[in-house]
Amino acid sequence: MRRTYLVDAQAALAANRHPYYGHGKLEVLPKLNVATLDDIATLYTPGVAYSVQEIIDRPEALHELSTKDNMIAVVTDGTAVLGLGRAGPRAAVPVMEGKAAMFKLLAGIDAVPLCLAVEKSLDLVDILAALEPSFGGYNIEDVGAPGCFEVMRALETRLPIPAIHDDQYGTATVIVATLINAWKVTGREPRDQRVVINGAGAAGAATFDLLRGMGIGDIIVNDRNGILCAGQVQAPAHHVSIAAASNAERRKGGIAEAVRGADVFIGVSVAGQLSGDMVRTMRSRPIVLALANPVPEIMPEEALAAGAAIIATGRFDYPNQCNNVLAFPALMRAALDTGAKRLDRDVYLTCARAIAAEIPDAALGPSSILPSPLSPSLYPNAAEATARAIVNRGLARRDPGPASVADNTRRLRRLVAERQSVIARLGNGAGS
């Protein structure tokens, strides 16, 4: 069934169909100007043979003579596309193109979409291991649970480059940043909060992990089959482990029973899961994060009418955009600049705190708890904090030095902005 969104459909489709050159969101351009045959000889052949020989003689030269350290792939098998489910790798192409565009615009990272038609998610591992020489990192996207957990464990074991599952820890990082500031606005102590997570897939499991890392002990996780409860859950494995560490009261039932008396609702599930009547059973002035995309678990108007103090969604046509775009460019920028082996819970929590800190306490309010992705300081500051955490945790292959990741991020963003000004002129008809 076709769904209706508030963003104008014609404008959204036209953005893909009528850019200044071809279709879609991306293009590839060389960094060197080619005006003469000598330029071609230098860029291509025979000049390229010098680079080949240098890498044969000195393998580390690959990092000096190629785009590898700033090139990533945005990877999906199409098994969990947005909130639309198993849409398949072809339908996922616009999403991966959009994600690749955000990497470039916000953190200066070159990214290409890889939408792979595989029989099972675990098949991604062999493919990505084979492609590793070309990339400095992988952003895994829209790979459904529980297959995504196997994929990530295997990639961490086999790859010498970082792989970040954005639907897990990218989303969870921004959720934590949102809660840090929401609790400030409502004057609450995090350790006193009862939190309900609706959805125990990739995002729900990672959010549970980070909240536990913050010291939140009173957490209930609800999935499509009901509240996860120790002794009642047999599979999959990540549900069993969540059940063992959550739901201290051993509640049973579904979402209605889970949210009764809760301070916080975090929806990482599908549209329409939470009703206004359910919000009214929560504690006074609850915090509601309805993050299903593109249609949330409850629309903001209904949540506010039911007494919510703060409502956040993943959409950019409402205030409080709790969207992983606030995290993934900084996480990957830090991972690339430090040559990270992997990222861990403390690294993600550090990034979350840096994102939250972008809003000064004096500027916080019920409709302003998160920075904008257009903020010029967000990604340099968050990437720098994340890079320091990677180094301090012993996860880096190199230490770029204090402030250098922030400086590099600002430099790359400036260069991208210069290129964008040319695109803007072309879009307005100049040079046509």
C-alpha positions in Angstrom: 0.0 0.0 0.0 1.4 3.4 -0.9 1.8 5.7 2.0 1.3 9.5 2.1 4.1 11.6 3.7 4.0 15.3 4.5 7.0 16.2 2.3 5.8 17.0 -1.3 6.1 13.9 -3.4 6.7 15.6 -6.6 9.6 17.7 -5.2 11.2 14.6 -3.7 11.0 12.7 -6.9 12.2 15.6 -9.0 15.3 15.9 -6.9 16.3 12.5 -8.3 15.0 12.9 -11.9 16.2 16.4 -12.8 19.6 17.3 -11.4 21.9 19.2 -13.6 23.6 16.1 -15.0 21.8 12.7 -15.4 19.6 11.1 -12.8 20.1 10.2 -9.1 22.1 12.0 -6.3 25.7 11.1 -7.1 28.5 11.6 -9.6 32.2 10.8 -9.7 34.8 13.4 -10.7 38.6 13.2 -10.9 40.6 15.4 -8.5 43.1 16.3 -11.2 42.4 18.5 -14.2 43.0 16.8 -17.6 43.7 19.3 -20.4 46.5 17.8 -22.4 47.9 14.4 -23.4 50.7 14.9 -20.9 48.0 15.1 -18.2 46.5 11.8 -19.4 49.9 10.2 -19.4 50.5 11.4 -15.8 47.1 10.5 -14.5 46.7 7.2 -16.4 49.3 5.5 -18.4 52.3 5.3 -18.3 52.4 7.4 -15.1 50.2 5.1 -13.1 52.8 2.4 -13.3 55.0 4.4 -10.8 52.3 4.2 -8.2 51.8 0.5 -8.8 55.5 -0.2 -8.4 55.6 2.0 -5.3 52.8 0.0 -3.6 54.5 -3.3 -4.6 57.7 -2.1 -3.0 56.1 -0.5 0.0 52.5 -1.7 0.7 51.7 1.1 3.1 52.0 3.5 0.1 48.5 2.5 -0.9 47.3 4.8 1.9 49.4 7.7 0.4 48.7 7.2 -3.3 45.0 6.3 -3.4 41.6 7.4 -2.2 41.3 4.3 0.1 41.6 6.2 3.4 38.7 8.6 2.5 36.6 6.1 0.5 33.8 4.0 2.0 30.9 1.9 0.7 27.4 2.3 2.0 26.2 -1.3 1.9 22.8 -3.0 2.1 21.0 -6.2 1.1 17.7 -4.4 1.2 16.2 -6.6 4.0 15.1 -3.7 6.2 14.7 -0.5 4.1 13.6 2.5 6.2 10.3 1.4 7.9 9.2 -0.3 4.7 10.7 -3.7 5.5 12.2 -6.2 3.0 12.0 -3.8 0.0 15.0 -5.4 -1.8 18.4 -4.0 -2.9 17.0 -2.2 -6.0 14.4 -0.2 -4.0 17.2 0.6 -1.5 19.4 2.4 -4.1 17.9 5.9 -3.5 18.4 5.5 0.2 22.1 4.5 -0.2 22.7 7.3 -2.7 21.2 9.7 -0.2 23.4 8.4 2.6 26.5 8.6 0.4 25.6 12.2 -0.4 25.3 13.0 3.3 28.8 11.5 4.0 30.3 13.8 1.4 28.4 17.0 2.2 28.7 16.7 6.0 32.1 15.1 6.6 33.9 15.2 3.2 33.9 11.4 2.9 33.7 9.8 -0.5 31.1 7.1 -0.5 29.6 4.8 -3.0 26.3 2.8 -2.7 26.6 -1.0 -2.8 23.2 -2.6 -3.0 23.8 -6.3 -3.1 21.4 -9.0 -4.2 22.4 -11.9 -1.9 20.5 -15.0 -0.9 21.2 -14.4 2.8 22.7 -11.5 4.7 25.8 -13.4 5.8 26.8 -13.6 2.1 27.7 -9.9 2.4 30.8 -10.9 4.5 32.7 -12.6 1.7 31.8 -9.9 -0.8 32.9 -7.1 1.5 36.1 -8.9 2.5 37.0 -9.3 -1.2 36.3 -5.6 -1.9 38.3 -4.3 1.1 41.4 -3.2 -0.9 39.3 -0.4 -2.4 37.8 1.0 0.8 38.7 2.5 4.1 35.5 1.5 5.8 32.0 0.2 5.4 28.7 1.8 6.5 26.3 -1.1 6.8 22.7 0.0 6.3 19.2 -1.5 6.2 20.3 -5.0 6.9 17.6 -6.7 9.0 17.9 -8.5 12.3 18.9 -11.0 13.3 21.1 -11.5 10.2 22.8 -8.1 10.8 24.3 -9.3 14.1 26.0 -12.3 12.4 27.2 -10.0 9.7 28.7 -7.5 12.1 30.4 -10.2 14.2 32.0 -11.7 11.1 33.1 -8.4 9.6 34.8 -7.4 12.9 36.7 -10.7 12.8 37.7 -10.6 9.1 38.2 -7.0 8.2 41.2 -4.8 8.8 39.0 -1.7 8.3 36.1 -0.5 10.4 32.5 -1.5 9.6 29.7 0.5 11.3 26.1 -0.7 11.2 24.4 2.6 11.2 21.0 1.2 12.0 22.5 -0.2 15.2 24.9 2.2 16.8 24.4 5.3 14.5 20.7 5.3 15.5 21.5 4.4 19.2 24.1 7.2 19.5 21.6 9.9 18.4 18.9 8.4 20.7 21.3 8.8 23.7 22.2 12.3 22.7 18.4 13.1 22.5 17.8 11.7 25.9 20.7 13.5 27.5 19.2 16.8 26.6 15.6 15.8 27.0 16.4 14.8 30.6 18.0 18.2 31.1 14.9 20.0 29.9 12.6 18.0 32.1 14.9 18.2 35.1 15.2 14.4 35.5 18.0 12.2 36.5 18.8 9.4 34.0 19.3 6.7 36.6 15.7 7.3 37.9 14.1 6.8 34.5 12.0 3.8 33.4 12.6 3.4 29.6 10.6 1.4 27.1 12.2 0.4 23.8 9.7 -0.7 21.2 11.5 -2.9 18.7 14.3 -5.4 19.5 16.0 -5.4 16.1 19.2 -3.7 15.1 18.4 -0.3 16.6 16.6 -1.6 19.6 19.4 -3.9 20.6 22.1 -1.2 20.2 20.0 1.3 22.1 19.6 -1.1 24.9 23.3 -1.7 25.0 24.1 2.1 25.2 21.5 2.8 27.8 22.9 0.0 30.0 26.3 1.6 29.4 24.9 4.9 30.8 23.7 3.1 33.9 20.0 3.0 33.1 18.7 -0.2 34.9 15.0 0.0 34.5 14.4 -0.9 30.8 11.6 -2.8 29.2 12.0 -4.0 25.6 8.9 -4.9 23.5 9.0 -6.7 20.2 6.3 -7.9 17.8 5.7 -10.9 19.9 5.4 -8.9 23.2 7.6 -7.9 26.1 10.9 -9.7 26.3 11.0 -11.5 29.6 13.6 -13.8 31.0 12.6 -17.5 30.8 9.9 -16.7 28.2 12.2 -16.0 25.2 14.0 -18.9 23.4 15.3 -17.2 20.3 16.8 -15.3 18.6 20.0 -15.1 20.7 20.0 -11.3 21.0 16.4 -11.4 22.4 17.5 -14.0 25.0 20.4 -11.8 26.2 18.2 -8.6 26.3 15.5 -10.5 28.2 18.0 -11.6 30.8 19.2 -8.1 31.5 15.9 -6.2 31.3 12.3 -6.1 32.6 13.1 -6.5 36.3 9.4 -6.7 37.2 8.9 -9.6 34.7 6.0 -7.8 33.0 4.2 -9.7 30.3 1.9 -8.5 27.5 2.4 -6.1 24.7 3.2 -2.4 24.1 0.2 -1.2 26.2 1.5 -3.1 29.3 5.1 -2.1 28.6 4.5 1.7 28.6 2.3 1.9 31.6 4.1 4.0 34.2 7.1 4.6 31.9 9.0 7.9 31.7 10.4 7.4 28.2 9.2 5.6 25.1 11.7 4.9 22.3 10.1 3.6 19.1 12.5 1.9 16.7 9.7 -0.2 15.1 7.0 0.6 12.6 4.2 3.2 12.1 1.3 3.5 14.4 2.4 1.4 17.4 1.7 3.9 20.1 -1.6 5.6 20.7 -2.6 8.7 22.6 -4.4 6.6 25.2 -1.2 4.6 25.8 0.8 7.9 26.3 -1.8 8.9 29.0 -0.9 5.8 31.0 2.8 6.8 31.2 4.2 8.9 34.0 3.4 12.6 33.9 5.0 14.6 31.0 6.8 11.6 29.4 9.4 11.8 26.7 8.4 10.1 23.4 10.9 9.3 20.7 8.8 7.9 17.8 11.6 7.1 15.3 10.0 4.8 12.7 10.7 6.3 9.3 9.0 7.7 7.3 5.9 7.3 9.4 6.5 7.3 13.2 4.9 5.1 15.9 2.7 8.1 16.9 2.4 11.5 15.2 3.8 14.4 17.2 0.4 16.2 17.4 -1.2 13.2 19.0 1.6 12.6 21.5 1.6 16.2 22.6 -2.1 16.3 23.0 -1.9 13.2 25.2 0.5 15.0 27.6 4.0 14.3 26.2 6.6 16.8 27.4 8.9 16.2 24.5 8.4 14.4 21.2 11.1 13.6 18.7 10.9 11.8 15.4 13.4 10.8 12.7 11.8 13.2 10.2 12.9 16.7 9.1 9.5 18.2 8.8 9.0 18.3 12.6 11.2 19.7 15.5 13.6 17.5 17.3 15.0 15.4 14.4 16.4 12.4 16.1 18.0 11.0 13.0 21.2 9.0 12.6 22.5 11.6 10.1 23.6 13.5 13.2 26.0 10.7 14.1 27.2 8.6 11.1 29.3 11.3 9.3 31.3 12.1 12.5 31.6 8.4 13.5 33.1 7.5 10.1 35.3 10.6 9.9 36.8 9.7 13.2 37.2 6.0 12.2 38.9 6.9 9.0 41.3 9.5 10.4 42.4 7.2 13.2 42.5 4.0 11.2 40.2 2.5 13.7 40.1 -1.2 14.1 36.5 -1.0 15.3 34.3 1.2 17.6 33.0 0.2 21.0 30.3 1.2 23.4 32.4 3.9 25.1 33.2 5.5 21.7 29.6 5.7 20.7 28.6 7.2 24.1 31.4 9.8 23.7 30.0 10.7 20.3 26.5 11.0 21.8 27.7 13.4 24.5 29.4 15.5 21.9 26.3 15.7 19.8 24.2 16.7 22.9 26.8 19.3 23.9 26.3 21.2 20.6 23.1 22.7 22.1 24.1 25.0 25.0 22.0 24.5 28.1 20.6 28.0 27.8 19.2 27.2 24.3 17.6 23.9 25.3 13.8 23.6 25.2 11.0 21.2 24.5 11.4 21.8 20.7 15.2 22.3 20.6 17.1 19.4 22.1 19.2 18.4 19.1 21.5 20.3 16.8 20.8 20.7 13.1 22.7 18.7 10.5 23.4 22.1 8.9 25.4 23.2 12.0 28.9 24.1 10.9 30.4 23.0 14.2 28.6 19.7 14.8 30.6 17.3 12.7 34.1 18.7 13.4 33.4 18.7 17.1 31.8 15.3 17.3 34.4 13.7 15.0 37.2 15.1 17.2 35.7 13.9 20.4 35.0 10.5 18.8 38.6 10.2 17.5 40.0 11.0 20.9 37.9 8.2 22.4 39.1 5.8 19.7 42.7 6.6 20.5 42.2 6.5 24.3 40.4 3.1 24.0 43.4 1.6 22.1 41.3 1.1 19.0 43.3 3.4 16.7 46.1 2.4 14.3 47.3 6.0 14.3 46.9 9.0 16.5 46.3 12.1 14.2 47.0 14.4 17.2 44.7 16.7 19.2 42.4 18.9 17.1 43.6 17.5 13.8 40.4 15.5 13.1 38.3 18.6 13.7 40.6 20.6 11.4 40.5 18.0 8.7 36.7 17.8 8.9 36.4 21.6 8.5 38.9 21.6 5.6 37.0 18.9 3.7 33.6 20.5 4.3 35.0 23.8 3.0 36.3 22.1 -0.2 32.9 20.4 -0.7 31.1 23.7 -0.2 33.2 25.2 -3.0 32.2 22.4 -5.3 28.6 22.7 -4.3 28.6 26.4 -5.3 29.5 25.3 -8.9 26.6 22.8 -8.8 24.3 25.5 -7.6 25.3 27.7 -10.6 24.7 24.7 -13.0 21.3 24.1 -11.4 20.3 27.7 -12.0 21.2 27.3 -15.7 24.6 28.8 -15.8 26.9 27.2 -18.3 24.2 25.3 -20.0 
